[in-house]
Amino acid sequence: MSTAYTVVTLVTAFFTGSAAVFYLIGHEYPKSQADMKRIPRRYVPVLGSLLAAGTAGLLIGFAVPLLGTLAAAGLVLYFTGALVAHLRVGSRNLVGWAIFFVTVVADLVVNLLHHY
């Protein structure tokens, strides 16, 4: 289980960390997504900060297991909110969301199985 926990956590941290960087550097993709979901652009850096905090929590979770588990749970909530934002505006383009969601759920599951 230790190998699965390590691999899944590192993959999840890579995905969420990459997304956080795109949100925080002002890349056009997160802005267009915010526009499509009718979310004010001023929230894009906030969303990026939440992703960055979740990523940091996952990595710190190697040393402080409870923090990693809480970060994974927080990311599951984050992407649940993203699904609601998609559905609220009638968007059915959910492939990207699904990849992130499955990844963070898998990370939460391996966290729970590994530590508890």
Helices and strands as residue ranges (DSSP letters): H 2-24, H 28-36, G 41-43, H 44-60, H 65-88, H 95-115
